[in-house]
Structure formats: structure tokens, C-alpha cells
Amino acid sequence: QVQLVESGGGLVQAGGSLRLSCVASGRRIISINEMFWYRQAPGKQRELVAARTRDGSTNYADSVTGRFTISRDNAKNTVYLQMNSLKPEDTAVYSCNAEVLIDEYGTTWFGGGQGTQVTVSS
């Protein structure tokens, strides 16, 4: 099986930056095909924040476009979310989901992590 573990959350002042990491581990991992960052604030629905698809294209929620960047490092089996110019409304639990290629036959695994808390103070 594969596990995804997020880290990098914390408390930051408005206007600050954080970089979230999501590390895939647990078995042989060839590459991360697709990846997604979600967030959920208290009392709100889960929101897709950023996505990177197989062909390399990226998509962002309107609320974070221009401020957040999704990327990956296949050598480290890690997905990142760089968050700049943070606002109090970005406060939420952020979690990643990823499709991981686990063998030469095209077998993939898809799952998510537990999340990391991001709190932005005004």
C-alpha cells in the first residue's frame, strides 16, 4: 500500500507564506501521475484548491489563483503546495490526494492523506 503524509502547516500572519508537502511512501513508487490539494474550513464544504494532471496542466480555484502553486518532485515522491500572500480566509485543513504509478504495468494507486492545519491570522 501507499501512504500520503502532509506536513508544513502552521500559524502564519496574513501576507505570509507556507509550503505544504505531501510525501508518498510505503511501497515501490515509480511516479506521481496526478495530484490534488483540497482544503476544508470549519462549517464549510471541502474545496479543491489545486490540481496537476498527467499532461502537466494545472488548475486552481479562483480564490487562490496567482497566490498558490502546485508542483511535484518525483525523485522525492513529494507533492508541494506553495502558498503566498496568505489571507485569513485561507485558514483550513489542507489535504492531498494523488494517483501514484506503482509498477511497470501501469498499475496505479489513488488515495489521500490526513491533512495539515493552516491558520492565517489577521
Accessible surface in RSA format (square Angstrom, percent):
REM  Atomic radii and reference values for relative SASA: ProtOr
REM  Chains: A
REM  Algorithm: Lee & Richards
REM  Probe-radius: 1.40
REM  Slices: 20
REM RES _ NUM      All-atoms   Total-Side   Main-Chain    Non-polar    All polar
REM                ABS   REL    ABS   REL    ABS   REL    ABS   REL    ABS   REL
RES GLN A   1   141.91  79.4 113.08  82.6  28.83  68.6  52.85 112.5  89.06  67.5
RES VAL A   2     6.96   4.6   0.01   0.0   6.95  16.8   0.01   0.0   6.95  18.9
RES GLN A   3    88.18  49.3  84.48  61.7   3.70   8.8  49.38 105.1  38.80  29.4
RES LEU A   4    10.24   5.7   0.81   0.6   9.43  23.7   0.81   0.6   9.43  25.4
RES VAL A   5    91.64  60.3  88.69  80.3   2.94   7.1  90.30  78.5   1.33   3.6
RES GLU A   6    15.63   9.0   1.81   1.4  13.82  32.9   0.00   0.0  15.63  12.8
RES SER A   7    58.01  49.0  53.93  72.0   4.08   9.4  39.97  85.1  18.05  25.3
RES GLY A   8    36.05  44.5   0.00   N/A  36.05  44.5  23.98  65.8  12.07  27.0
RES GLY A   9    28.54  35.2   0.00   N/A  28.54  35.2   1.99   5.5  26.55  59.5
RES GLY A  10    30.03  37.0   0.00   N/A  30.03  37.0  29.95  82.2   0.08   0.2
RES LEU A  11   134.03  74.6 101.03  72.3  33.00  82.9 101.03  71.0  33.00  88.8
RES VAL A  12    23.96  15.8  19.19  17.4   4.77  11.5  23.96  20.8   0.00   0.0
RES GLN A  13   137.08  76.7 134.42  98.2   2.66   6.3  36.82  78.4 100.26  76.0
RES ALA A  14    50.53  46.5  27.11  41.8  23.42  53.3  27.48  38.7  23.05  61.1
RES GLY A  15    55.75  68.8   0.00   N/A  55.75  68.8  29.68  81.4  26.07  58.4
RES GLY A  16    22.06  27.2   0.00   N/A  22.06  27.2  21.15  58.0   0.91   2.0
RES SER A  17    58.15  49.1  38.11  50.9  20.04  46.2  22.20  47.3  35.95  50.4
RES LEU A  18    34.12  19.0  29.31  21.0   4.81  12.1  34.12  24.0   0.00   0.0
RES ARG A  19   131.20  55.1 115.37  58.8  15.84  37.7  26.06  35.6 105.14  63.7
RES LEU A  20     0.00   0.0   0.00   0.0   0.00   0.0   0.00   0.0   0.00   0.0
RES SER A  21    20.25  17.1  20.25  27.0   0.00   0.0   6.68  14.2  13.57  19.0
RES CYS A  22     0.61   0.5   0.15   0.2   0.46   1.1   0.00   0.0   0.61   0.7
RES VAL A  23    60.78  40.0  60.36  54.6   0.42   1.0  60.36  52.4   0.42   1.1
RES ALA A  24     2.76   2.5   0.14   0.2   2.62   6.0   0.14   0.2   2.62   6.9
RES SER A  25    52.11  44.0  48.29  64.4   3.82   8.8  35.02  74.6  17.09  23.9
RES GLY A  26    55.72  68.7   0.00   N/A  55.72  68.7  19.65  53.9  36.07  80.8
RES ARG A  27   117.72  49.4  92.25  47.0  25.47  60.6  31.37  42.9  86.35  52.3
RES ARG A  28   140.17  58.9 123.51  63.0  16.66  39.7  64.26  87.8  75.90  46.0
RES ILE A  29    24.31  13.8   1.91   1.4  22.41  54.0   1.91   1.4  22.41  60.8
RES ILE A  30    64.30  36.6  42.07  31.3  22.23  53.6  46.15  33.2  18.15  49.2
RES SER A  31    22.10  18.7  22.10  29.5   0.00   0.0  16.24  34.6   5.86   8.2
RES ILE A  32     0.87   0.5   0.72   0.5   0.15   0.4   0.72   0.5   0.15   0.4
RES ASN A  33    20.81  14.3  16.68  16.1   4.13   9.9   3.56   8.6  17.25  16.7
RES GLU A  34    39.68  22.8  39.65  30.0   0.02   0.1   0.16   0.3  39.51  32.3
RES MET A  35     1.42   0.7   1.42   0.9   0.00   0.0   1.27   1.1   0.16   0.2
RES PHE A  36    36.01  18.0  36.01  22.3   0.00   0.0  36.01  21.8   0.00   0.0
RES TRP A  37     0.00   0.0   0.00   0.0   0.00   0.0   0.00   0.0   0.00   0.0
RES TYR A  38    48.35  22.6  48.35  27.5   0.00   0.0  15.50  11.6  32.86  40.5
RES ARG A  39    18.68   7.8  17.65   9.0   1.03   2.5   4.30   5.9  14.38   8.7
RES GLN A  40    87.43  48.9  83.05  60.7   4.38  10.4  18.65  39.7  68.78  52.2
RES ALA A  41    19.40  17.8  15.52  24.0   3.88   8.8  15.96  22.5   3.43   9.1
RES PRO A  42   121.34  88.4  93.05  84.8  28.29 102.8 105.54  87.1  15.79  98.2
RES GLY A  43    92.71 114.3   0.00   N/A  92.71 114.3  45.50 124.9  47.20 105.7
RES LYS A  44   136.59  66.6 124.23  76.2  12.37  29.4  82.67  74.4  53.92  57.4
RES GLN A  45   164.93  92.2 149.21 109.0  15.71  37.4  54.45 115.9 110.48  83.8
RES ARG A  46   120.08  50.4  93.93  47.9  26.15  62.3  38.84  53.1  81.24  49.2
RES GLU A  47    61.73  35.4  57.57  43.6   4.16   9.9  32.24  62.4  29.50  24.1
RES LEU A  48    77.64  43.2  65.38  46.8  12.25  30.8  65.38  45.9  12.25  33.0
RES VAL A  49     0.38   0.2   0.00   0.0   0.38   0.9   0.38   0.3   0.00   0.0
RES ALA A  50     0.48   0.4   0.00   0.0   0.48   1.1   0.48   0.7   0.00   0.0
RES ALA A  51     5.48   5.0   5.48   8.5   0.00   0.0   5.48   7.7   0.00   0.0
RES ARG A  52    47.99  20.1  47.95  24.4   0.04   0.1   0.15   0.2  47.84  29.0
RES THR A  53    37.05  26.3  37.05  37.6   0.00   0.0  35.92  48.2   1.12   1.7
RES ARG A  54   145.55  61.1 120.55  61.5  25.00  59.5  51.50  70.4  94.05  57.0
RES ASP A  55   121.34  85.0  79.88  79.5  41.46  98.0  50.62 119.1  70.72  70.5
RES GLY A  56    28.84  35.6   0.00   N/A  28.84  35.6  11.94  32.8  16.90  37.8
RES SER A  57    52.51  44.4  42.14  56.2  10.36  23.9  43.87  93.4   8.64  12.1
RES THR A  58    58.45  41.6  37.06  37.6  21.39  51.0  13.37  18.0  45.07  68.1
RES ASN A  59    85.92  59.2  80.72  78.0   5.20  12.5  27.73  66.7  58.19  56.2
RES TYR A  60    59.25  27.7  32.84  18.7  26.42  68.7  30.83  23.2  28.42  35.0
RES ALA A  61    21.07  19.4   8.32  12.8  12.75  29.0  19.23  27.1   1.85   4.9
RES ASP A  62   140.28  98.3 116.52 116.0  23.76  56.2  38.87  91.5 101.41 101.1
RES SER A  63    58.54  49.5  38.07  50.8  20.47  47.2  50.45 107.4   8.09  11.3
RES VAL A  64     0.00   0.0   0.00   0.0   0.00   0.0   0.00   0.0   0.00   0.0
RES THR A  65    85.40  60.7  66.19  67.1  19.21  45.8  61.21  82.2  24.19  36.6
RES GLY A  66    79.94  98.6   0.00   N/A  79.94  98.6  40.79 111.9  39.15  87.7
RES ARG A  67    29.62  12.4  25.62  13.1   4.00   9.5  25.27  34.5   4.35   2.6
RES PHE A  68     5.77   2.9   0.00   0.0   5.77  15.0   0.00   0.0   5.77  16.5
RES THR A  69    71.95  51.2  71.43  72.4   0.52   1.2  43.87  58.9  28.08  42.4
RES ILE A  70     7.06   4.0   0.00   0.0   7.06  17.0   0.00   0.0   7.06  19.2
RES SER A  71    46.17  39.0  43.96  58.7   2.21   5.1  32.28  68.7  13.89  19.5
RES ARG A  72    79.83  33.5  53.86  27.5  25.97  61.8   6.65   9.1  73.18  44.4
RES ASP A  73    42.65  29.9  38.11  37.9   4.55  10.8  13.35  31.4  29.30  29.2
RES ASN A  74    51.23  35.3  39.13  37.8  12.10  29.1  22.12  53.2  29.10  28.1
RES ALA A  75   101.44  93.3  55.90  86.3  45.55 103.6  68.64  96.7  32.81  86.9
RES LYS A  76   132.77  64.8 116.52  71.5  16.25  38.7  72.42  65.2  60.35  64.3
RES ASN A  77    37.96  26.2  37.96  36.7   0.00   0.0   0.91   2.2  37.05  35.8
RES THR A  78     6.75   4.8   6.75   6.8   0.00   0.0   2.48   3.3   4.27   6.5
RES VAL A  79     1.02   0.7   1.02   0.9   0.00   0.0   1.02   0.9   0.00   0.0
RES TYR A  80    25.98  12.1  25.98  14.8   0.00   0.0  15.39  11.6  10.59  13.1
RES LEU A  81     0.00   0.0   0.00   0.0   0.00   0.0   0.00   0.0   0.00   0.0
RES GLN A  82    57.45  32.1  57.31  41.9   0.14   0.3  28.85  61.4  28.60  21.7
RES MET A  83     0.00   0.0   0.00   0.0   0.00   0.0   0.00   0.0   0.00   0.0
RES ASN A  84    58.61  40.4  58.61  56.6   0.00   0.0  15.79  38.0  42.82  41.4
RES SER A  85    59.83  50.6  55.29  73.8   4.53  10.4  19.52  41.6  40.31  56.5
RES LEU A  86     2.23   1.2   0.00   0.0   2.23   5.6   0.00   0.0   2.23   6.0
RES LYS A  87    85.77  41.8  85.42  52.4   0.35   0.8  39.74  35.8  46.03  49.0
RES PRO A  88    54.07  39.4  46.89  42.7   7.18  26.1  47.26  39.0   6.81  42.3
RES GLU A  89   114.84  65.9  90.65  68.6  24.19  57.6  56.66 109.6  58.19  47.5
RES ASP A  90     0.52   0.4   0.51   0.5   0.00   0.0   0.00   0.0   0.51   0.5
RES THR A  91    35.89  25.5  32.55  33.0   3.34   8.0  30.78  41.3   5.11   7.7
RES ALA A  92     1.18   1.1   0.80   1.2   0.38   0.9   1.18   1.7   0.00   0.0
RES VAL A  93    60.73  40.0  58.69  53.1   2.04   4.9  58.69  51.0   2.04   5.5
RES TYR A  94     0.00   0.0   0.00   0.0   0.00   0.0   0.00   0.0   0.00   0.0
RES SER A  95    15.02  12.7  15.02  20.0   0.00   0.0   7.49  16.0   7.53  10.5
RES CYS A  96     0.57   0.4   0.48   0.5   0.10   0.2   0.48   1.2   0.10   0.1
RES ASN A  97    20.23  13.9  20.14  19.5   0.09   0.2   0.21   0.5  20.01  19.3
RES ALA A  98     0.40   0.4   0.40   0.6   0.00   0.0   0.40   0.6   0.00   0.0
RES GLU A  99    26.37  15.1  26.37  20.0   0.00   0.0   0.79   1.5  25.59  20.9
RES VAL A 100     0.00   0.0   0.00   0.0   0.00   0.0   0.00   0.0   0.00   0.0
RES LEU A 101    38.61  21.5  38.61  27.6   0.00   0.0  38.61  27.1   0.00   0.0
RES ILE A 102    14.20   8.1  12.72   9.5   1.48   3.6  12.72   9.2   1.48   4.0
RES ASP A 103    29.82  20.9  29.73  29.6   0.09   0.2  12.72  29.9  17.10  17.1
RES GLU A 104   116.60  66.9  80.98  61.3  35.62  84.8  60.08 116.2  56.52  46.1
RES TYR A 105   195.49  91.3 158.09  89.9  37.39  97.3 117.49  88.3  78.00  96.1
RES GLY A 106    45.74  56.4   0.00   N/A  45.74  56.4  26.10  71.6  19.64  44.0
RES THR A 107    62.93  44.8  54.92  55.7   8.00  19.1  44.58  59.9  18.35  27.7
RES THR A 108    54.36  38.7  30.30  30.7  24.06  57.3   4.20   5.6  50.16  75.8
RES TRP A 109    48.35  19.4  43.77  21.2   4.58  10.8  39.08  20.8   9.27  15.0
RES PHE A 110   116.24  58.2  89.64  55.5  26.60  69.2  89.64  54.3  26.60  76.1
RES GLY A 111    14.16  17.5   0.00   N/A  14.16  17.5  14.16  38.9   0.00   0.0
RES GLY A 112    39.29  48.5   0.00   N/A  39.29  48.5   8.65  23.7  30.65  68.6
RES GLY A 113    18.38  22.7   0.00   N/A  18.38  22.7   1.61   4.4  16.77  37.6
RES GLN A 114   173.78  97.2 147.43 107.7  26.35  62.7  62.85 133.8 110.93  84.1
RES GLY A 115    22.18  27.4   0.00   N/A  22.18  27.4   0.33   0.9  21.86  48.9
RES THR A 116    19.65  14.0  13.52  13.7   6.13  14.6   8.33  11.2  11.32  17.1
RES GLN A 117    87.30  48.8  78.38  57.3   8.92  21.2  51.02 108.6  36.27  27.5
RES VAL A 118     0.00   0.0   0.00   0.0   0.00   0.0   0.00   0.0   0.00   0.0
RES THR A 119    48.55  34.5  48.55  49.2   0.00   0.0  36.94  49.6  11.61  17.5
RES VAL A 120     6.92   4.6   0.00   0.0   6.92  16.7   0.00   0.0   6.92  18.8
RES SER A 121    41.57  35.1  35.29  47.1   6.28  14.5  35.26  75.1   6.32   8.8
RES SER A 122   129.54 109.5  69.43  92.7  60.11 138.5  56.65 120.6  72.89 102.1
END  Absolute sums over single chains surface
CHAIN  1 A     6348.6       4770.3       1578.3       3230.3       3118.3
END  Absolute sums over all chains
TOTAL          6348.6       4770.3       1578.3       3230.3       3118.3
